Amino acid sequence: MQTTKRPTFANFKKKALQDEEVRKEYNALKPLFAIKKQLVAARIAKGLTQDEIAKKIGTSKSNISRLESLNNSYMPNLATLMKYAEALGMRLDIGLR
């Protein structure tokens, strides 16, 4: 019996990024994914759950889940990001490069 080896994510990503359209979309989403990863890391570092941060900023847990999710391209607005940062006792810094 021959088994098929599943590709690793790294191999899949490498192959997918060879396609110019995929690479363009991937690069366009990088900043969004980077901020989402920072949101989750900061919340966890502060020891807060999604429900707790939601209550602090006056929204629902499902909104926080969508905000933090890497499985969608939901673009948070600046006011939401500022409230989120403030609820963590942090500040939001934005810059151009």
C-alpha positions as CSV (number, residue, x, y, z in Angstrom):
1,M,0.0,0.0,0.0
2,Q,1.4,3.3,-1.0
3,T,0.7,6.3,1.2
4,T,0.7,9.9,-0.1
5,K,2.7,12.3,1.9
6,R,0.9,15.5,2.8
7,P,2.7,18.6,1.8
8,T,3.9,20.8,4.7
9,F,2.5,24.3,5.0
10,A,6.0,25.7,4.2
11,N,6.1,23.7,1.0
12,F,2.5,24.7,0.1
13,K,3.3,28.3,0.8
14,K,6.5,28.3,-1.3
15,K,4.7,26.7,-4.2
16,A,1.7,29.0,-3.9
17,L,3.9,32.2,-3.8
18,Q,5.4,31.3,-7.1
19,D,2.1,32.4,-8.7
20,E,2.3,36.2,-9.2
21,E,-1.3,36.9,-8.3
22,V,-1.1,34.8,-5.1
23,R,2.1,36.6,-4.2
24,K,0.6,40.0,-4.8
25,E,-2.5,39.3,-2.6
26,Y,-0.3,37.7,0.1
27,N,1.9,40.8,0.2
28,A,-1.2,43.1,0.3
29,L,-2.6,41.2,3.3
30,K,0.7,41.1,5.3
31,P,0.1,44.4,7.2
32,L,-3.4,43.3,8.2
33,F,-2.3,39.9,9.4
34,A,0.6,41.5,11.3
35,I,-1.7,43.8,13.3
36,K,-4.1,41.0,14.0
37,K,-1.2,38.9,15.4
38,Q,-0.1,41.8,17.5
39,L,-3.6,42.3,18.9
40,V,-3.8,38.6,20.0
41,A,-0.3,38.6,21.4
42,A,-0.9,41.8,23.4
43,R,-4.2,40.5,24.8
44,I,-2.7,37.2,25.9
45,A,0.3,38.9,27.4
46,K,-2.1,41.0,29.5
47,G,-3.9,37.9,30.6
48,L,-7.3,38.9,29.1
49,T,-9.8,36.8,27.3
50,Q,-11.7,37.9,24.2
51,D,-14.8,38.3,26.4
52,E,-13.0,40.5,28.9
53,I,-11.5,42.8,26.2
54,A,-14.9,43.0,24.5
55,K,-16.5,44.2,27.8
56,K,-13.8,46.8,28.3
57,I,-14.4,48.4,24.9
58,G,-18.2,47.9,24.8
59,T,-18.6,45.3,22.1
60,S,-19.3,41.6,21.8
61,K,-16.9,38.6,22.0
62,S,-17.9,37.7,18.5
63,N,-16.7,41.1,17.3
64,I,-13.3,40.6,19.0
65,S,-13.1,37.1,17.5
66,R,-13.7,38.5,14.0
67,L,-11.2,41.4,14.7
68,E,-8.5,38.9,15.7
69,S,-9.2,36.2,13.2
70,L,-6.6,35.5,10.5
71,N,-9.2,33.5,8.6
72,N,-10.9,36.6,7.2
73,S,-9.8,39.9,5.7
74,Y,-12.0,42.1,8.0
75,M,-10.3,45.5,8.1
76,P,-10.7,47.1,11.6
77,N,-11.2,50.8,11.7
78,L,-8.8,53.1,13.5
79,A,-11.2,53.9,16.3
80,T,-11.6,50.2,17.1
81,L,-7.9,49.6,17.2
82,M,-7.4,52.6,19.5
83,K,-10.1,51.4,21.9
84,Y,-8.5,47.9,21.9
85,A,-5.1,49.3,22.7
86,E,-6.4,51.6,25.4
87,A,-8.3,48.7,27.0
88,L,-4.9,46.9,27.2
89,G,-3.3,50.0,28.8
90,M,-1.3,50.5,25.6
91,R,-1.3,53.0,22.8
92,L,-1.6,52.5,19.0
93,D,1.3,53.7,16.9
94,I,0.9,54.0,13.2
95,G,3.6,55.0,10.8
96,L,4.5,55.2,7.1
97,R,7.6,53.6,5.6
